[in-house]
Amino acid sequence: AAGLMLIFSSAAQALEVSPLSVTLAPGQRDESVWLYNDSDRPWHGQARVYHWAQSLDHEQLEPAVVLAVSPSELQLPAHGRQRVRLVWSAASPATEQSYRLVLRAGQDSPAVQISLPVFIAGAERRAGPAMAVRVLAGTGPAVLELYNGGPRHARLSDLAFIPGRGAAMPLLPGLAGYVLAGQTRRWTLPGPAAAYADGRFSARLGQDEPALLAPLDPAIAPGSSSGL
């Protein structure tokens, strides 16, 4: 996804980043991210790359081994640009691998932290995410569980509930988050599970139009972890 991320840290201090997400195709060894310091002061910081996994109730970030970032120390003059390269040093993986590029300001610069998703495409790219959904009941509010059984990540946005009769009810307008390949995520819903007994859920995956999400068979993902 190409675009700009504008992060305000204090009056007249901002850092622009483009693109907002990076994907390396099979066989591709590197890709660039551009930073722009839209301020009258120099900006110093660090770039680090982490392997990204999802597990129970949180995201897991561990230092990357086969994906590197260069340079790792950032020096942007006032109104200056800098290129950051992501370099893959292994063979193309069989399945998609997920990483995060984290940019942090140094102690002498306005506080900024940016985390961008980075994906290393698997050798087989024809299949996309395969999302399935179910509602978990408990003593409190209902919990929506989404499982991605496909070989690629899902960028989930505009999550809505469509009752058996009536118009769609927006639940999470805009970006809801990512569900990595083979992973499960949960969101707390307003109201009890009974409120969602008669209807379907829909969401936008990537840039596609909103689509209905398939019901999740409990046998599909036994023991799969969930994260927020």
Order of alpha helices (4+ residues) and beta strands (2+ residues): beta-beta-beta-beta-beta-beta-beta-beta-beta-beta-beta-beta-beta-beta-beta-beta-beta-beta-beta-beta
